[in-house]
């Protein structure tokens, strides 16, 4: 009988499949893992402590940088908590814009997850496909906020500005012909809503392409099926949320179970798995791509038919327009005070959560009545999922570590916050 050698292996933090700065210490017998110890903190930037030293609005940009694949969803959780403290509600149009951009963010997140998960387990083509569609939605981010990633677009009381009436176009270049340029700008002749409408018409076909590549691919199934199984009861006990929980068969989604903004007025389904393995978590996320497209289409129809304000009309919370600021002394004072001191919130404590692409993202704020939080605590999904890694990977092979990290969809900005 062959003898197995017990040894300890460092997986990361420089490993290409560690998805950031995960240092995973694996205790192994041969190729089989007996214990996995995730070491986090290598990225630590003190986001929560930094937010306690700044006025509320100046911390919105920190939220983008937590899970930098789900930027606006993070802003949404924080902004909802501030609005709860202030006791204000944004205009309905702003709520629809937020929901629409949340779902754009969900698709962005899942496309990057799918491409990199495929790369991790040896399927390179999917990466090239997913980043093609991801680029279109990144252009939407840039159109509405001016930034490709860290948007800082949501504000307590609404959003920074309304959706642009003109989608930016590609410029002429010596490296492309006029015919190519016309084709690239075909969907960009109208507004951002027109561009998104065009995207929603063709995106389900793109998802079909991804599934043709992967879903019944025998190598893909060999790498994912029955790997790192977690049953429904154990998933709830471990604190799983998002696709990690729904993949185990629990139909828990904050958009349905604790609806916020206008989700209760929209028609969509919550996909759930049955086996709780990596393959079911993959299938759940693939169906979420389709459901997010449904939600975006409904938001586009409503936004076309219902113009209106996108920020609350309260100069103590929301800045006056540029025209008013330049014509009216009182508006100038409001503008100066808002951007230099911010606003004071009533004393108290609040918790607000959203269904981010990876699971429940929440912000717990304690206010002492000042213009900055006394305490900010962020509840990220990835940290909880990563803490279950030891339990999930025991008894599996070294190659399955890569599959599990991809299935967790881990981003370390919100783990090492």
Secondary structure, DSSP 4 states (H G I P E B T S, - for coil): -PPPPEEEEEE-SS-TTS-SS-EEEEEEETTEEEEEEEE--TT---HHHHHTTS-GGGGHHHHHTTSTTSHHHHHHHHHHHHHHHHT----HHHHHHHHHHHHHHHHHHHHHHHHHHHHHTT--HHHHHHHHHHHHHHHHHHHHHS-SS----EETTEESSPPPSS---PPP-TTS-HHHHHHHTGGGSS-HHHHHHHHHHHHHHHHHHHHHHHTT-HHHHHHHTTSS---HHHHHHTT--THHHHTTT----HHHHT--TTGGGS-------SS-SHHHHHHHHHHHHHHHHHHHHHHHHHHHH----SB-S-TTTSPPPHHHHHH-HHHHHHHHHHHHT--PPPSEEEEEEEEETTEEEEEEEEE-SSSS-SEEEEE-HHHHHHHTHHHHHTTSBHHHHHHHHHHHT--HHHH--
